[in-house]
Amino acid sequence: MTSEVKQLLKALQQRAEATIPRLVFPNTKQEEWKYTDPSALQSIRWQTALPQFESTVTPIPEAEFALVFANGTFIPDRSVVEPGELLVLGSVLTDNSSASLLSAHLGKYTDDWDMLSQINSSSCEDLSLIYVPQNYADGTIVALHYLNQGQHSASHPRCLVVLAPHSRLTIVEVHQGNEDVYWANPLTEIYVGEQAVLNHIIWQHQGLSAFHTQTTRVVQAKNSFYQLQTIDVGAQLSRHNLHVQLQGDATSTTLQGLVTIGANQTSDTYSTIVHSHPSGRSNQLHKCILRDHSHGVFSGQICVTKQGQLTDAQQMSRNLLLSPHARIDTKPQLQIVADNVKCAHGATVSQLDREEQFYLQSRGIDPVTATNLLTYAFAGEILQNIPIASVREAIVKLIFAQTIV
Amino acid sequence: MIVEDAITLLSVQDLTASVDGTQILKGVNLEVKSGEIHAIMGPNGSGKSTFSKILAGHPDYTVTGGTITFKGQNLLDWEPEIRAREGLFLAFQYPLEIPGVTNSEFLRISCNAVRKHRGLPELDLLDFGDLINEKLKVVDMNPSFLQRSVNEGFSGGEKKRNEIVQMAVMEPVLSILDETDSGLDIDALKIVSQGVNQLSNAHNATIVITHYQRLLNYIVPDFIHVMEGGKIILTGGKELALELESRGYDWLTEE
């Protein structure tokens, strides 16, 4: 019976292999890659990563389930998986019951014309699967730990998350690794069923030489709720392709991104929300804190089709430049066809306020602490919404530790 | 109050200063001893606020001449945070809002920075909680303000009261209140003034900068200085305030 799973994976791979020759590798001539040059990715001869790891897993005590992946390969003896109603599989190859879910959802929400997704699909020999049955709403937290290392090694982990109607789940992805030049290209497909609630956290804390290209594809059914917090700290080049597609009325979507980078890091978020059904609400806030020579990019599309009447969509990009050499390219976009909607978007770019700094100094606070306090205050709006205390505290600590000179 | 054996806390001599190349202070002289309350009055644009910002070390102002001695040391050698820790406090005319930083966090960091500098043990959350609850009483402030972002959404009066709470926490030896009365209704003015009076003693001093005589009904100064054109042109006792109130400032410059 696992052969059925294997056949599904084979079909996914073959479809990707047939498509890839027709696609062009991302480059700055393409509108969606205008501000981030991914050519370095193509100049390296990537090797298939071996399932090795040295890094320690960031502990998340609140998580009942913890799946650990070394360079994309599931490591069962490091993982914590409780048998029960909730189906949590680090490897679908080990379980026959996954075939029907895979055939219903796998590869159904991805973009065939996206090279990075297709590269992920073409090397997809296994994947992790989380299935939350109907009415299962225990407040369960599932942690996915992706550990990476190996000079010039590439990994393409894939995960499918399916929430049946009226269910509830929290997922936290942690991507981390050492200082090798490696490439992580994860893809997560998510289906949020009717009236289901998914809290999703992506903590990207890769090594500073790494390339991280991540794809998140979300489909929301009627009355569902999806909330995402992304925290981008690591990688020399990171790109997040985020796509939310609505499949029913009155959905609610909250997307919050916090980027805090320095040195020569680049972090690019490319997101799209398609309001193709009535009465959907979406709220997106993207914040970048840029130090040194870092470069932040945000392109956010909100599309409201003719069917998307009574959509309420808010989008805001806020950016804090802590260095005269840092750079931000931000492009919030609204494309609205429907005529009865409430949509707003905007972008701000600022530096730390001298008067605020002086105010803090006049209260005995040294300039470095003052800067850190004001930077933390800028990030606070997003940090305070992270629903897992240990993750929130670890990230707060991390941001405080990034001493600014 | 004027006390015997008072020590000189602040001595300003021939202070000149500019901002963006424009000379604002043109030779200020002032001496403040412990126990004293001084008021600096004067029309708008006379240099009162500039003077207070220079004392606190605002980076936009350049001292071009003269000296400022604070507790016997050269104040100009110190960065703003050192001045604050050494005991110089400026209550801002327009206190800033800092969204995302809670008032309690801000006050505790400030309190501990000052304590550390003075060789006192830093306070943990619990001990600080006890301290701050005492300090809030000085201006009758509701403890719920501690959990709000610094000054965010505060009314004008609440912001000024929050300044006095900061002053109470930092226990300065010289407090400069820059137009603390502006934007206050009579009740808030009384509360703030009572707070300031409660904090002043024989070992510290206060400089009150104000445009109007009204505040000086509640904080009674030992000396009143009139500033005009970047200089102190007249010094007198508290009765001078009433004269200024009835005659305005023009007669001073006409004479």
Interface residues (C-beta under 8 A of the other chain):
Chain A: D353 R354 E355 E356 F358 Y359 L360 Q361 S362 R363 G364 I365 D366 P367 T369 L373 L374 Y376 A377 F378 A379 G380 E381
Chain B: A56 G57 H58 P59 D60 E79 P80 E81 R83 A84 R85 F89 L90 F92 P95 L96 I98 P99 G100 V101 F106 I109 S110 A113 V114 H117 S149 Q166 M170
